[in-house]
Amino acid sequence: MAFKNSIDFIQRLEKEGELVRIATMIDPILEVSEITDRVIKAGGKALLFENTGTNFPILMNAMGSKRRIELALNVDDVEDLGQQIKDMFEMLSSPKESFMDKLKVLPELKKIAGFAPKRLSSKGACQEVEMPIVDLSKLPVLTTWPHDGGPFITFPVVHTLNEKEGLHNMGMYRMQVYDKQTTGMHWHMHKGGAGHYNEYKKAGKRMPVTVTLGGDPAYTYAATAPLPENVDEYMLAGFLRKKQVRLVKCLSNDIYVPEDVDFVLEGYVDPQEGLRTEGPFGDHTGYYSLADLYPDFHITKITHRKQAVYPATIVGTPPQEDAFIGLATERMFLAPIKLTMVPEMADMHMPPEGVFHNIVLASIRKSFPGQAAKVMSALWGAGQMMFNKLLFIFDEEVRLTDYKQVFQEITDYTDPIKDVLFNRGPMDVLDHASERFAEGGKMGWDATRKPEKWNGKPLVEKEKILAIPQVTELHDDLIQAGYSFLLIRLKKEKNVARNISKQIIEQGLIKDIKFLIFIEEVSVAADYADVVWRVANNVDPSRDCFYQYDVEGKPYPTLVMDALRKTLADDNFQRDWPNIVTMNQETTDLVDKRWAEYGIGEFLESPSVKYRKQLYPGGAVAE
């Protein structure tokens, strides 16, 4: 059923035993974030901070588990989302041979039409209270990490209209609070809001913008969904709610918003103004996204519901709440990809360590050689899949969430030379490893089954490799388990990965090792989730994945991956390298001391204890 408002959703979470209320006074500056990070990583419940120093409580981690994202999106199982869309696609696209066949479709068409939003002529609950003077300090806006540029609104639904037709777009773009009436508007160049901004800039017009917070969680989810351009997110929200979204007109512009949201921030962005430095911000990659130039959002009116609840989220080292939002997206949008672009697709999975699109695992119904390469090309051209960096293709029998099986299939069926495809294309603006901003390398691995199965006998001259001065650790547990992956930690110096791999391979210190992965000295090689996260973040495949060659110019059958940090001095890397997102010691100690006051349950250690040991010198920018 659709939720009437955020209070209705909170009551449902509480009824299901999925929410903890915290009555103790909590500081929105860092303390809320530190508590939430501990709870999320421990698989804990949603948190309602009732005493925030403002008139509004803060709802955190509301969609931070499989069960809660299912509650939020009105399904018993996230798998149902894809099936519902598949059924609808097939109903609409199947041949209708007889008049009766066509009549049978009418009830379904009526149902779909019922998802379309409805505009009301009256005011909505979101306009019950009009703030007499715009003042963002009245809201409990979070500062989430120590090196953030300031407080950020982290769960905003940003509404814009295109300049000519007035078509509506919803997106989620973080908003740094500069003062009581002004925030940044961090829309990336690939997003719908940025496209609308460029239209207004070309027309020389001021751009109306409205931001909503809260309401039915379907609105928040719809703003994050990778919908095709000009597909109204309200239709998706209606589909998820099984009930149309009721819209009311903003008081100061022509944008319509859901009548039951908690807060409405109306205003404008002026494309004729200069841009302002925004950030840094501890981002979903687990690293800081660094300061850059973005437009100002000027807020001219704030309204809210009575008993409004301020929704927020934190991002940082995985897993976080966004992993479960990504799970819903993965399940929901598999069906359209299969039905319209890649009919042989069987399944798809984005591991949390890949922070959404950096790593994608896909399985296919294979019927001809080279089919995996065909699928790679199709996926890299599909919407936000254009940002994917590492793409692995398997047979349909492989269970993509069984990582042991995934590693075994790669080991058995991926030739490191013949079955690895390199490409280039757009990258996420937040990708810090790409040689060029927002453009870099991609790598596809064909792990589908082939007649020849690997039967190598790996050899690692462990003592000789450890005698190399730059090597700090050799981790061969994956080799011992039967997987052809060798991890080596290195001290950072100029061209160290290329030089050490050349020495190891040419001197025959390894044999039958398909994949040689170098990680940083600060990494923990035995923490495989961490290793995968670092590789996904720190590699530009076109630069960092390579082969060594013999005297005849023939590549050795080992793919080398350099997942170390890149620097100007050692790699001629021209961009700043960000630091890992961690909480400061002062806040960690405060939360340790106050833990019993929160009433959350058994003490949870801060995840930052581990990551502080891995920090580079410097602040948001590594020195």
LODRENLUM-371716 format. One line per field, with one value per residue (C-alpha): x, y negated, z negated; residue in three letters; residue number from 1. Coordinates in steps of 0.25 Angstrom, whole numbers. Layout:
<atoms>
x	(X,...)
y	(Y,...)
z	(Z,...)
residu	(ALA,...)
num	(NUM,...)
</atoms>
This chain:
<atoms>
x	(0,4,9,1,13,26,19,12,25,31,19,20,35,33,21,31,42,51,52,59,55,67,62,75,80,89,97,95,109,117,110,98,107,116,105,98,111,112,98,98,110,105,92,84,71,65,68,59,67,56,64,73,73,62,47,49,54,64,60,73,75,61,64,77,73,67,54,53,55,44,35,38,35,22,27,29,42,51,51,36,40,46,35,25,31,34,19,15,25,21,6,8,17,11,4,-11,-17,-32,-42,-43,-28,-28,-40,-33,-22,-31,-32,-17,-16,-26,-17,-5,-12,-16,-1,-1,1,-12,-11,-19,-24,-23,-11,-5,-1,14,9,2,13,20,33,32,47,55,65,72,78,64,66,75,84,96,111,114,130,141,147,133,132,120,106,100,85,87,73,68,58,61,50,53,46,52,52,44,33,33,35,38,50,54,68,76,88,94,93,104,98,105,96,81,76,87,92,100,94,103,97,107,108,101,89,75,76,89,83,71,81,89,76,73,87,86,73,78,67,67,63,52,56,48,54,45,49,42,28,26,39,35,38,52,55,49,58,70,65,73,60,61,61,47,41,34,38,24,20,30,26,11,15,22,11,0,-6,-5,4,-5,2,1,6,18,14,25,27,20,26,17,21,15,5,10,25,31,38,37,49,45,55,64,77,82,91,97,103,117,119,124,134,126,131,139,129,131,124,118,131,137,146,144,139,147,144,139,130,115,103,96,82,75,63,52,41,41,28,26,16,12,20,30,42,55,60,75,85,100,110,124,132,122,113,103,89,90,95,80,75,84,79,65,70,78,65,56,64,68,55,56,70,67,54,59,74,81,71,81,83,80,83,91,98,105,114,114,129,128,120,109,114,129,127,116,114,105,100,95,89,101,99,111,126,128,115,120,128,115,108,119,117,102,103,114,104,92,89,96,103,112,120,123,138,139,129,129,121,117,108,94,96,105,99,105,104,112,126,133,127,129,144,145,138,148,159,154,150,156,169,176,180,169,157,159,154,159,150,149,137,130,133,125,129,133,143,156,166,163,174,164,152,140,146,155,157,148,150,141,144,138,137,127,130,138,143,157,156,168,176,189,198,201,215,219,233,228,242,248,237,237,252,249,250,237,229,222,213,210,196,194,181,173,184,183,168,169,167,177,178,191,191,204,205,215,223,219,230,232,226,227,216,222,236,232,223,234,244,234,229,243,250,239,236,221,215,201,196,186,183,194,188,197,190,195,204,192,183,179,181,173,160,155,144,153,163,151,147,161,163,149,153,167,169,167,168,174,186,187,183,195,203,218,225,236,248,239,229,219,211,212,199,197,189,195,186,192,182,192,189,194,203,209,223,222,212,211,196,191,179,178,176,165,166,158,145,147,142,151,156,149,135,138,142,129,120,128,126,111,107,99,91,86,78,82,87,100,112,117,131,134,137,146,156,160,160,168,180,179,178,188,194,186,171,161,172,183,197)
y	(0,-14,-22,-34,-42,-39,-37,-26,-20,-21,-15,-3,-2,-2,9,18,16,9,-5,-10,-23,-31,-42,-47,-60,-57,-67,-67,-71,-58,-51,-46,-41,-33,-26,-23,-18,-8,-3,-2,7,16,18,10,3,-10,-21,-33,-44,-51,-62,-69,-83,-87,-85,-74,-59,-52,-39,-31,-17,-16,-8,-2,13,23,23,8,5,15,8,-5,0,8,21,35,37,28,39,36,22,28,38,27,19,31,35,21,20,34,31,18,23,37,39,36,45,44,34,41,41,26,24,32,22,11,13,13,0,-6,-1,-7,-20,-20,-22,-36,-47,-56,-71,-77,-91,-92,-93,-81,-76,-80,-95,-95,-103,-114,-119,-134,-136,-126,-120,-107,-107,-103,-89,-79,-78,-68,-70,-56,-55,-63,-69,-72,-86,-88,-83,-76,-72,-58,-53,-64,-61,-72,-76,-84,-87,-87,-101,-99,-89,-89,-74,-70,-64,-58,-56,-54,-64,-67,-81,-88,-99,-112,-121,-122,-124,-118,-104,-98,-89,-78,-72,-65,-68,-55,-57,-63,-75,-79,-77,-87,-96,-97,-100,-112,-117,-117,-124,-134,-131,-129,-114,-111,-99,-93,-83,-73,-65,-53,-48,-34,-27,-24,-38,-38,-25,-30,-42,-32,-23,-22,-25,-29,-44,-50,-38,-44,-39,-41,-30,-21,-26,-23,-9,-6,-11,-5,-18,-32,-43,-55,-68,-82,-95,-102,-115,-123,-115,-106,-93,-83,-74,-63,-68,-59,-62,-68,-80,-88,-98,-107,-116,-117,-115,-127,-121,-136,-135,-130,-117,-114,-105,-93,-82,-74,-63,-49,-41,-28,-23,-23,-34,-49,-55,-68,-82,-87,-98,-97,-107,-113,-110,-122,-118,-128,-120,-108,-101,-88,-79,-80,-69,-69,-59,-62,-50,-49,-38,-36,-31,-26,-13,-2,4,-8,-10,-13,2,6,-5,0,14,10,3,15,24,14,10,24,27,15,18,32,29,17,18,31,42,53,46,56,48,36,32,20,24,13,12,7,-5,-3,-3,-1,14,21,36,41,55,59,70,73,79,74,70,56,53,48,37,34,32,24,14,13,11,0,-7,-6,-18,-19,-6,-15,-18,-3,-1,14,24,39,48,62,73,73,85,76,70,56,54,67,60,73,78,65,66,81,78,66,75,87,80,66,66,53,50,55,53,39,27,13,1,-14,-23,-32,-31,-35,-49,-43,-34,-39,-29,-32,-39,-49,-55,-47,-39,-27,-12,0,15,26,41,52,63,71,86,91,104,102,102,97,108,100,103,90,88,76,74,68,65,60,50,46,43,32,19,12,24,23,35,47,52,66,71,70,78,89,89,92,78,72,58,54,42,34,21,11,-1,-12,-18,-22,-11,-1,8,9,11,22,29,30,35,46,50,50,57,68,66,69,79,82,69,62,50,42,31,20,13,2,3,-2,9,21,33,43,34,37,28,17,21,22,8,2,9,3,-11,-12,-6,-12,1,-6,-11,-1,13,18,29,32,36,46,43,47,37,47,45,54,60,52,39,29,20,7,3,-6,-21,-29,-42,-53,-49,-34,-33,-47,-47,-61,-61,-61,-48,-48,-42,-31,-35,-33,-39,-47,-42,-53,-49,-34,-36,-44,-33,-22,-30,-33,-19,-14,-27,-25,-12,-5,8,15,6,5,1,-10,-5,-17,-10,-1,-12,-22,-13,-13,-28,-36,-49,-61,-64,-62,-63,-53,-59)
z	(0,2,-10,-14,-18,-26,-39,-33,-28,-41,-48,-39,-41,-56,-55,-47,-58,-48,-56,-68,-74,-81,-90,-95,-90,-78,-70,-54,-53,-51,-63,-56,-44,-53,-60,-47,-41,-52,-51,-36,-36,-47,-39,-49,-49,-44,-54,-58,-65,-72,-79,-69,-75,-65,-64,-54,-57,-47,-40,-36,-30,-27,-14,-19,-18,-9,-17,-19,-4,-1,-11,-5,9,5,9,2,9,18,28,30,36,48,50,49,60,68,68,72,84,89,88,95,106,109,122,121,132,129,124,111,109,110,101,90,90,87,71,71,79,69,58,64,67,52,48,55,46,42,41,30,30,14,5,-1,-14,-10,-10,-24,-30,-23,-29,-31,-27,-19,-29,-27,-41,-46,-39,-45,-33,-35,-34,-31,-31,-37,-24,-17,-12,-22,-25,-13,-10,-6,-2,6,18,28,37,50,63,77,83,95,92,77,76,62,56,42,38,25,24,11,6,-2,-11,-10,-18,-22,-8,1,4,15,26,29,42,50,65,69,61,65,56,62,76,72,66,79,87,78,79,94,93,83,73,58,55,45,36,25,15,7,-5,-11,-8,-3,-1,13,17,11,19,32,32,31,42,56,64,79,82,82,74,63,49,44,53,46,32,36,41,28,19,28,26,34,28,24,27,23,29,22,16,24,37,47,42,36,25,16,7,-5,-6,-18,-13,-1,3,14,22,34,40,49,60,62,48,46,41,26,20,14,6,2,-2,-8,4,7,13,-1,3,3,15,16,17,31,37,37,37,25,22,16,7,7,-1,-11,-14,-22,-28,-43,-50,-39,-39,-33,-24,-23,-18,-19,-9,-11,-11,-7,-11,-13,-12,3,5,3,12,22,20,23,36,40,39,45,57,61,68,78,81,84,92,100,102,97,99,95,81,70,58,53,40,35,22,12,12,26,21,32,46,44,44,51,52,62,67,81,89,97,111,120,118,116,110,97,104,112,98,92,104,102,87,88,97,88,80,67,70,78,65,63,61,59,66,64,72,68,72,67,58,49,37,37,22,19,20,18,31,38,35,39,52,55,51,60,72,74,82,77,91,101,92,86,95,93,96,93,90,81,66,54,49,36,42,36,43,58,65,70,63,66,77,76,78,77,76,79,75,83,72,80,81,93,97,91,76,68,61,57,46,40,34,25,21,8,1,13,16,1,2,12,4,9,6,-8,-8,2,-1,7,-1,12,19,8,10,25,30,40,33,25,17,13,5,10,4,13,22,37,47,36,41,55,50,39,48,59,49,44,57,65,54,53,39,42,52,56,49,58,49,42,33,26,15,6,-7,-15,-10,-17,-7,-15,-15,-1,-1,-4,7,17,13,15,28,33,28,31,45,59,67,79,71,59,65,74,78,78,91,95,104,116,112,108,95,83,79,67,66,56,48,41,31,23,22,33,31,39,35,37,48,55,50,52,43,28,21,10,-4,-10,-17,-32,-45,-54,-67,-75,-70,-71,-85,-88,-82,-90,-103,-100,-94,-106,-106,-92,-95,-82,-88,-89,-87,-73,-69,-60,-45,-45,-54,-43,-32,-40,-40,-24,-23,-14,-20,-18,-19,-8,2,0,-1)
residu	(MET,ALA,PHE,LYS,ASN,SER,ILE,ASP,PHE,ILE,GLN,ARG,LEU,GLU,LYS,GLU,GLY,GLU,LEU,VAL,ARG,ILE,ALA,THR,MET,ILE,ASP,PRO,ILE,LEU,GLU,VAL,SER,GLU,ILE,THR,ASP,ARG,VAL,ILE,LYS,ALA,GLY,GLY,LYS,ALA,LEU,LEU,PHE,GLU,ASN,THR,GLY,THR,ASN,PHE,PRO,ILE,LEU,MET,ASN,ALA,MET,GLY,SER,LYS,ARG,ARG,ILE,GLU,LEU,ALA,LEU,ASN,VAL,ASP,ASP,VAL,GLU,ASP,LEU,GLY,GLN,GLN,ILE,LYS,ASP,MET,PHE,GLU,MET,LEU,SER,SER,PRO,LYS,GLU,SER,PHE,MET,ASP,LYS,LEU,LYS,VAL,LEU,PRO,GLU,LEU,LYS,LYS,ILE,ALA,GLY,PHE,ALA,PRO,LYS,ARG,LEU,SER,SER,LYS,GLY,ALA,CYS,GLN,GLU,VAL,GLU,MET,PRO,ILE,VAL,ASP,LEU,SER,LYS,LEU,PRO,VAL,LEU,THR,THR,TRP,PRO,HIS,ASP,GLY,GLY,PRO,PHE,ILE,THR,PHE,PRO,VAL,VAL,HIS,THR,LEU,ASN,GLU,LYS,GLU,GLY,LEU,HIS,ASN,MET,GLY,MET,TYR,ARG,MET,GLN,VAL,TYR,ASP,LYS,GLN,THR,THR,GLY,MET,HIS,TRP,HIS,MET,HIS,LYS,GLY,GLY,ALA,GLY,HIS,TYR,ASN,GLU,TYR,LYS,LYS,ALA,GLY,LYS,ARG,MET,PRO,VAL,THR,VAL,THR,LEU,GLY,GLY,ASP,PRO,ALA,TYR,THR,TYR,ALA,ALA,THR,ALA,PRO,LEU,PRO,GLU,ASN,VAL,ASP,GLU,TYR,MET,LEU,ALA,GLY,PHE,LEU,ARG,LYS,LYS,GLN,VAL,ARG,LEU,VAL,LYS,CYS,LEU,SER,ASN,ASP,ILE,TYR,VAL,PRO,GLU,ASP,VAL,ASP,PHE,VAL,LEU,GLU,GLY,TYR,VAL,ASP,PRO,GLN,GLU,GLY,LEU,ARG,THR,GLU,GLY,PRO,PHE,GLY,ASP,HIS,THR,GLY,TYR,TYR,SER,LEU,ALA,ASP,LEU,TYR,PRO,ASP,PHE,HIS,ILE,THR,LYS,ILE,THR,HIS,ARG,LYS,GLN,ALA,VAL,TYR,PRO,ALA,THR,ILE,VAL,GLY,THR,PRO,PRO,GLN,GLU,ASP,ALA,PHE,ILE,GLY,LEU,ALA,THR,GLU,ARG,MET,PHE,LEU,ALA,PRO,ILE,LYS,LEU,THR,MET,VAL,PRO,GLU,MET,ALA,ASP,MET,HIS,MET,PRO,PRO,GLU,GLY,VAL,PHE,HIS,ASN,ILE,VAL,LEU,ALA,SER,ILE,ARG,LYS,SER,PHE,PRO,GLY,GLN,ALA,ALA,LYS,VAL,MET,SER,ALA,LEU,TRP,GLY,ALA,GLY,GLN,MET,MET,PHE,ASN,LYS,LEU,LEU,PHE,ILE,PHE,ASP,GLU,GLU,VAL,ARG,LEU,THR,ASP,TYR,LYS,GLN,VAL,PHE,GLN,GLU,ILE,THR,ASP,TYR,THR,ASP,PRO,ILE,LYS,ASP,VAL,LEU,PHE,ASN,ARG,GLY,PRO,MET,ASP,VAL,LEU,ASP,HIS,ALA,SER,GLU,ARG,PHE,ALA,GLU,GLY,GLY,LYS,MET,GLY,TRP,ASP,ALA,THR,ARG,LYS,PRO,GLU,LYS,TRP,ASN,GLY,LYS,PRO,LEU,VAL,GLU,LYS,GLU,LYS,ILE,LEU,ALA,ILE,PRO,GLN,VAL,THR,GLU,LEU,HIS,ASP,ASP,LEU,ILE,GLN,ALA,GLY,TYR,SER,PHE,LEU,LEU,ILE,ARG,LEU,LYS,LYS,GLU,LYS,ASN,VAL,ALA,ARG,ASN,ILE,SER,LYS,GLN,ILE,ILE,GLU,GLN,GLY,LEU,ILE,LYS,ASP,ILE,LYS,PHE,LEU,ILE,PHE,ILE,GLU,GLU,VAL,SER,VAL,ALA,ALA,ASP,TYR,ALA,ASP,VAL,VAL,TRP,ARG,VAL,ALA,ASN,ASN,VAL,ASP,PRO,SER,ARG,ASP,CYS,PHE,TYR,GLN,TYR,ASP,VAL,GLU,GLY,LYS,PRO,TYR,PRO,THR,LEU,VAL,MET,ASP,ALA,LEU,ARG,LYS,THR,LEU,ALA,ASP,ASP,ASN,PHE,GLN,ARG,ASP,TRP,PRO,ASN,ILE,VAL,THR,MET,ASN,GLN,GLU,THR,THR,ASP,LEU,VAL,ASP,LYS,ARG,TRP,ALA,GLU,TYR,GLY,ILE,GLY,GLU,PHE,LEU,GLU,SER,PRO,SER,VAL,LYS,TYR,ARG,LYS,GLN,LEU,TYR,PRO,GLY,GLY,ALA,VAL,ALA,GLU)
num	(1,2,3,4,5,6,7,8,9,10,11,12,13,14,15,16,17,18,19,20,21,22,23,24,25,26,27,28,29,30,31,32,33,34,35,36,37,38,39,40,41,42,43,44,45,46,47,48,49,50,51,52,53,54,55,56,57,58,59,60,61,62,63,64,65,66,67,68,69,70,71,72,73,74,75,76,77,78,79,80,81,82,83,84,85,86,87,88,89,90,91,92,93,94,95,96,97,98,99,100,101,102,103,104,105,106,107,108,109,110,111,112,113,114,115,116,117,118,119,120,121,122,123,124,125,126,127,128,129,130,131,132,133,134,135,136,137,138,139,140,141,142,143,144,145,146,147,148,149,150,151,152,153,154,155,156,157,158,159,160,161,162,163,164,165,166,167,168,169,170,171,172,173,174,175,176,177,178,179,180,181,182,183,184,185,186,187,188,189,190,191,192,193,194,195,196,197,198,199,200,201,202,203,204,205,206,207,208,209,210,211,212,213,214,215,216,217,218,219,220,221,222,223,224,225,226,227,228,229,230,231,232,233,234,235,236,237,238,239,240,241,242,243,244,245,246,247,248,249,250,251,252,253,254,255,256,257,258,259,260,261,262,263,264,265,266,267,268,269,270,271,272,273,274,275,276,277,278,279,280,281,282,283,284,285,286,287,288,289,290,291,292,293,294,295,296,297,298,299,300,301,302,303,304,305,306,307,308,309,310,311,312,313,314,315,316,317,318,319,320,321,322,323,324,325,326,327,328,329,330,331,332,333,334,335,336,337,338,339,340,341,342,343,344,345,346,347,348,349,350,351,352,353,354,355,356,357,358,359,360,361,362,363,364,365,366,367,368,369,370,371,372,373,374,375,376,377,378,379,380,381,382,383,384,385,386,387,388,389,390,391,392,393,394,395,396,397,398,399,400,401,402,403,404,405,406,407,408,409,410,411,412,413,414,415,416,417,418,419,420,421,422,423,424,425,426,427,428,429,430,431,432,433,434,435,436,437,438,439,440,441,442,443,444,445,446,447,448,449,450,451,452,453,454,455,456,457,458,459,460,461,462,463,464,465,466,467,468,469,470,471,472,473,474,475,476,477,478,479,480,481,482,483,484,485,486,487,488,489,490,491,492,493,494,495,496,497,498,499,500,501,502,503,504,505,506,507,508,509,510,511,512,513,514,515,516,517,518,519,520,521,522,523,524,525,526,527,528,529,530,531,532,533,534,535,536,537,538,539,540,541,542,543,544,545,546,547,548,549,550,551,552,553,554,555,556,557,558,559,560,561,562,563,564,565,566,567,568,569,570,571,572,573,574,575,576,577,578,579,580,581,582,583,584,585,586,587,588,589,590,591,592,593,594,595,596,597,598,599,600,601,602,603,604,605,606,607,608,609,610,611,612,613,614,615,616,617,618,619,620,621,622,623)
</atoms>
